[in-house]
Amino acid sequence: PQFATHNAYTVACVLELAGGRRDFEFQRLHGMGEPLYEALAQETGAPVPCRVYAPVGSHDQLLPYLVRRLLENGANTSFVHKLLDPDTPPEQLVEDPVARLQAVDCMPHPRIVLPRDLYQPDRLNAHGLDLSDPLQREPLLAALAELDGQRWQAPAIIGGEARGAVEQPVLAPRDLTEQVGLAAEVDDTLVDQALAVAAGAAAAWAARPVQERADILLAAADRIEADRAALVSLCVREGGRCIPDALDEVREAVDYCRYYAARAREQFPARPLPGPTGEDNRLSLHGRGPFACISPWNFPIAIFTGQVVAALVAGNSVIAKPARQTPLTAARLVGLLHQAGVPGEVLNLLPGSGARIGARLLADPRLAGVVFTGSTDTAWTLQDGLARRRGPILPFIAETGGQNALIVDSSALPEQVVADVLTSAFNSAGQRCSALRVLFVQDDIADTVQDMLAGALDELRVGDPMRLDTDVGPVIDPAARDALQAHADALEREGRLIARAALPGAAGQGVWFAPQVFALDDLRRLGCEV
């Protein structure tokens, strides 16, 4: 064992615990702690093994190390700081820190709130999970292991009832031989039924007091939070997301429910407006009718939930169209929302072909609005379809992608730059509209950042998203992998490969794509988001 310390109390504690043993060593930094270890040798009558170490490196490497040492030794609680303070009595230097803490009553700072209450009185914050704490981590992993082989189903859900044959296999991106479950493939008849049910329920739902709708969202938040293990399991197996990402999605979905509930309570009650001539003017908000909520596969929990609950609390009925790759997660969430109090007729689910369902919905005059997250091309298609409609212009809320850039100048710490690049570019296997696509680096530090980035990619672990030591999971399906590979091939022809991460040794039937970085001489070589 090795104990690196300049703290006399720590040294005494180690010696007391060791008894007569000497099969260990102390360590001290060169230029520090010499009087301590000299006094120790005199006190014990024999030298105690002590290794002296010194940092070695260039200025840019040693400066951060020096700053850390200064921060540690300069802290008010530091032993070195107190040792050099003439006003600190010796008794305080040798005080047992554990006993000192145990003797202090809990005295939380009145202006530092617990994480759960960060947004109070507006709303509760979603529960987090510290995966470094085995008491929190192990129960989750045990639950995920138990759920790992479960088969799920995603029928069409219309009026609270399952409709249609559930025959389409849903495969796991980590292993295309693993069937996660079965989903329905709705036809025009089921789309028409969903529209009829949603249109028929819209007026009664809009007439319910906003407080009731908000309370249902709060109940939904609690149910989603309680169902965390099942949702994480589905997100990992069906969507290929790593466990930390899936946990973040559950938290985001919970926050969406509580946030939109708070906003609805705030904004929907009628508000008086100025009346210049003495008239009584009031502004009130009301639901519009059936909304189509078309969600993506890359955030199957968070974005699906956010779209749906925002439309619901605003007084609209909903026809939810999940991505074809992740219908099982959507079906689970619809079930939780129904259990929380959303009437079956108000929230309907249509798994299946986006082109077929979208075209049928957009052509129907009963549709009152569209919410969409996905590719820019699909958004243009939806907008064109809405533009061809007769009658009132419908609200169309679309979130799409783009080429996201990070600009780095020479004042940036290269280590922090590389850490942020890895997180932004390769988290969720880079399958986010917000993922970093282009990195601009000032010439002065470009070589350093490039070398560090190449080294960091060597350390990335691509593999099973159900393992906590996995950094990057699979991409969603073979079509996505093929598009990425074609894009990488073009970049390699037109640019220069800087680094490419290694793929799993036993890749098997997973849909893997290696994180990689290229240098380009012209941004115009990036034609579109891939």
N, C-alpha and C positions, 0 to 999 in steps of 0.2 A: 504493500500500500504506500501511497505517496500523499503527503499533506503539504500543500504550498500555502504558507501563511507568514505574515509578519505580526500576528496577533498573539501576545503573550498568554492571554486566557485560552486561546485555541490550543497553543502548544501544551499548556498545563493539562488541559482536558484530554488531549491525545495520550500524553504520558500516563495519566491516571487510568484511562481505559485500557491501555496496553499492559499495565502491570510490569512484570519483568521482561516482557517481550521486547526485542529490538529488531524484528524482521520487517522493518519499515524505514522510510526515510522522510525527512522534512525537505522542503524546497524553499529557496528565497531568491528574490530578484537581485542581480548584481548591483551593489551600491545601496541596498536597503536591508534592514534587519540584522546587520552585523553585530551590534551591541546585544541584541536579544539572544542570538545563538552563542555568542561568547559567554554571556552570563549563564546560559543554560549549561554549557560545558563545565563552568566553574561550580555550579550548583550541584550537578549530578556527579562530578568527579571524574567524568569520562566523556569524551566527545560523542555527540549524537550525530548519526549520519545526516548530512544536510547537503543537498545538491544546489549549486549556485547556477542560475541560468541567466542568459542575457538575450534580448531580442536582436536579431540580425536582419538587415535589409536596407533598402533604399529609403530616401526621405519620404516618398509618398506612401510607402508601406508602414513606416515607423510612426508617422504623425498620428494616424488614427489610434494606434496602440498607446501612444503617449497621452492622448486626450482621455482615453478610457481610464488609464492609471490615475490621471489628475482628478477626474470626476470621482473615482472610488476613494482615493486618499483624502480628497478635499471635502467629502461629505461630513456633515456634523456628527453622524453616527459612526464614522470610521475610527478604528482603534488608533491608527497613526495620527489622525487629526486630534483626537482627545489626548494622546500621549504628549504631543507638543504644546498642548494648551496648559499654561501654568495655573489656570483656575480650576482645572479638573482634578479632584482629589484622587489619590491612589485607590481608595475603596471603590470608586466608580469604575475604574479601569478593570478591576477584577470581579465586577458584579456579574452574577450568572444571568445571561440575557433571557433564558427561558423563565427563570423565577421572576425576573423583572416584568416580563409580559403577563405572566399569570397573575401578578399582583395588581395589574391595571384593569380597572373596570372598562367595559366596552364604551368607548366615547367616539362614536362616529361624528364626523364633521356635519353640522346641520345643512350645509350647502352642497355636500357631495352625496348624490342620491345613488341608490343601488341600480344596477343595469336594468332591472325589471321596470323601474319607475322613471327612466330617462325622459319619457315623453308625457309624463303625467303633468297636469290633470287631463290632458287630451286623450291619451290612450296608454295601454300597457305595451311594453316592448316584448317581442317574442323571446321565448326561452332559448338560450344557447346551450351548447354542449362542448365541454372541454375534453377533446380527444386525447390530451396528454395525461388526463386523470383516469387511472384504471377503474376507479369506482363509477365513473360515468361511461367510460368506453366499453368495458366488458359486457354490461347488460345489453348495450346496443348491438355489439357484435354477436352475442348469443341469439338475440332476436332475429338478426339478419341471417344467421346460419340456419335457424329453424324455418325461415320463410324462403330460403334459397331455391328449393325445389317446387314451390307452390305454382300451380297453374291458375291463371286468372282469366276472366272473360270480360269482354266489352261489347254488349249488345247495343243496339239503338235503344235509347230510353226516351219514350214519348208519353207524356201525361203520367209520369211516374212508373210506367210499366215497360218491361223489356220487350222489344219488338225485333223481328227479323232473325234469320238464321245466323248463328255465330260459328263461322266456318273458316275465316281467314287466319292463318297462323301468324303470330307475332314472334319474331326471332330476336335473340339476344345479340347485340353487336359484338360482345366479347367472344361469342361462340355461335356461329350460325346453325350449328346442329342442336342448339338448346332452344326449345319452344317455351316461351314465357307464358303464352296463353293463346286465346282465340278471340277474334273480333268480328263484328258484323260488317257487311258491305251493303250499305243502304241503297235502295233504288229510288226512282222518282216518286213512287207511291208513298214511301215512308217520309220523304222530304215534304210532300204535300200534307201528310198527316201532322207532321211536326209544326208546320206553318199554321194549320187550322187550329191546333191545340194552343199554340203560343198566342195567336191573335185573339182567340176566345178568352184567354186568361188575362190579357194585358190590362184591360180597364179595371178589373177588380184589384189586381196587384198594385196598380198606380194609385188607386183610391185608399189603400191602406196607409195609416199614418207613417211618416218617415221614421219615427222612433221605433215602430214595430219592425220595419225593414232593417234598421240599423241593429236592433237587438238580435235579429236572426244572424246577421253577419258576425256579431260578437260570439254567438253560440257556435257558428261555423269555425271561427278561429280556434276556439277551445277544442273542437273535435279534430281539426287538422293537427293541432299540436299533440293531442293524445294519440293520434294514428301515425306518429312520426316513423316508427320502424317499418310499417307496411309501405308507406309512401317512399321512403328512402330505398327500400328493396326494389320497388317497381322502377324508380328512377335510375338506379344502377343497372338493373338487368335489362330493362326495356330501352332506356335512353343512353346507356353507356357512360353515365356520369360517375365520377369518383365519389366516394362517400362524403368527404367534406363539402363538395359542391351540392350534393343532394340534400345534405342537412341545411345548407344555406338556402336552398330553394324552399324547403318547408318553412323556415323562418320568414322568408320573404312573403310567402303566401299568407301566413298568419298576420304579418304586418299589413299586407294589402287589405285584409278583411277589417282590421281595426282602424286603419287609416281612413278608408272610404266610409266606414260607419261614422267616424268622427266628422268627416267633411260633410256628409249628408245631414247630420244633425245640425251642423252649423249653417249650411247654405240653403236648405230646402224650406224652412219656415218662411212664410211671407214676410217681406221686409218693406217698410214704408220708403217711398221715394219723394223727393221734393215736389211740392205742388205750387208752382209760381203764382197761380191765380186762385189758390184756395181749394183746388180740387184734391181728392184723396187718391194718391197714386201708390200702388203696391206692386212689388215684384215677387212672383212665386214661380217655383220650378216644378215641372211635372214630367212623368214618363211619356215617351213617344209611342211605344208599341214594341213589337218583336225586333230584337237586335240579333244579328248574326255575329258570333264571336269566333273568329278563325285564328287558331293559335299554332305556334311552331313546335317542333320536336326538341329544340335545343334547351328550352325551359319548360318542360312538360308540367311542372307543378306551379311554378311562380307565375308565369305569364298567363297560362290557362286560367288560374284562379283570379288574377288581377283583372283580366278582361271581364270575366263573368260577374264577379261580385260588384264591380263598378257599375255595370249595366243594371244589375238587380237592385242595388240600393237606390239608384236613381229612378226606380219605378218602372223599368222596362222588363218585359219577358225576354227570355234568351233561348236561342238555338245555338248550342255550342258545337263547333266543328273542330275537333282536335286534329293534329297532324296524323297522317296515316301510319307513321312509325311508332307513335306513342298513344294509342287509344286506351290502353289498359289503365294507365295512370289517370287519364281523364275520367274514365268510368268510376274509378275509386273516389275521385274528388266530387263528382256529381252525387254519388251516394251519400257522402258526408254532408254535402249542402242540403240534400233532401232531409236527412236526419236532423239537421239543425233547424228545420222549419220552413225551408223554401218549398212552396207547393210544387208537386210533380208537374202540373200543367205549365208552370212559370219557367222551369228550367228543363230543357230537352237536350239530348245528346245524339249527334249523328256521326258515327264513324264511317269512314269510307273515302272514296275518291274526291279530292278537292275540286277538280275540274267539273265533275258531274254535279256535286252538291252545290258548289258556288254558283254555277250557271242557273240552276233551278231556283235557288234562293233569290238571286239578284233580279230575276225576271218577274218575281211575284210582287204585285202591288201592295200586299199586306206588310212587306218588310219595311221597317222604320229606320234602320241604320246598320252600319257595318263597322266592326272593329277587327283589325288585321295586324298580325305581326309575321313577317317573313321576308321573302326576297323582293327586291325592287321590281323585277319583271312581273311577278304575280300581282304586286300592288297596282302596276300599270294596267294589267288585265282587268282587275276588279274595278278600277276607276273608269276604264272604257265601258265596261258593262253597266255601271251606274249611270254614265253619261247618256246611254242610249234609252234609258227609261223615260216613259212619259210621266208627267205629274211633278210633284214637289221634288226638289233636290234633297237627297238623303245625306245625313252626316256620314262621313267616311273618315275614320281615325286609323291611320296606317303608320306603323313603325317598321322601317326597312334597314338596310345595311349600308356599307360604304367602305372607303379606304381610310382607316384610322391611323393617324401619324403621331409619333412622339418625337419632339425636337429637343436635343440634348446639347447644352453648351459646356464649355470647359470648367464651369464652376460646379458642375454636378459630381457627386461621388460615384465613381465607376461601379463600385460594388452595389450601390443602391439602384443604379440604372439597370444593371444586369438582372437583379432580383425583380424589379418592376417589369422588365421586358418579358422575362419568363412567365410571370403571373398573367400579364395581359395577353401575350401572344399565344400561349400554349395551354392555359387553363381551359378545361372543357374541350381539350384537343383542338383549341383554336376556333371552335364552332360557335362563336358569338358575334352578333352584329357589332359589338363594342370591342372586339379583339384587335390588338395591335397588328397592323399590316406593314407599316413603313416606319423605319427608324432613321432619323436624320441626326448625325453626330458631327460635332465640330472637329475639324481636322486635328486640332491639338491633342485630343484624347481618343481619336477614332481607332488607332491601332490597339491601344490598351483595352478599350471596350470590346473590340472585335475579338481579341485573344481571350478575354475573360468570358465572353459569350460562348465562344467555341468550347472552352473548358466546362462551362456550366451545362451545355447540351450533352456533354459526355456523361454527366452525372444524372441526367433525367432518366427515370425508370418508366418505360412504357409497358403497360400490361393490364392485368385483370383489375377493373375498377372496384371490385369488392375487396381488394387488399388495401390496407391503409398505407403501405409503403409504395403504392403506385402513384406516380406524379401525373401521368397522362394516360387516359383510357383510349378506347377505340373511337373511330368516327362512326357515324350513325348507320351507314349501309354501304354496300359495294358501289352504288352510283356515286356517292359522295367521295369515296376513296379514289375512284377512277378519275373524277374531275380534279381532285387534288394532285394526283399523280401526273395528269396531263399538264397541269399548271406548273408543277415542279420541273417537269421535263423541259418546258418552254423556258423557264427561268435559268435552267442550267445551260441551255444553248445560248441564251442571250446575255447572261450574267456570269457570276462566279460564285460557286458554292463555298460558303465559309465553314459551315458545320452541319452535321446531320446526326441526330440521336440514333442510338441502336434500337432495333425492334426486339420484341421478346424472343428468346432463344427457341422456345417451342410455341411459335405463333399460332399453330393449329388453324382453326376455322374462324378466328376473330378478324374483324375488319380494322386492321392496323395501318396507320400511316405515320411515318417518322417525322417528328418536329425537325425543321431545317431552316437555315438562314442563308440568304443569297445577297450578294452585293450587285447593285444595278447602277448603270451610268445615266439612266433616264427614267423618270417616273412614268412616262407615257407607255412604257413596256407593260405596265399593269393595266390591262384593259377593263377589268371589272373585279368586283369582290368574288372570291372563290372560297 
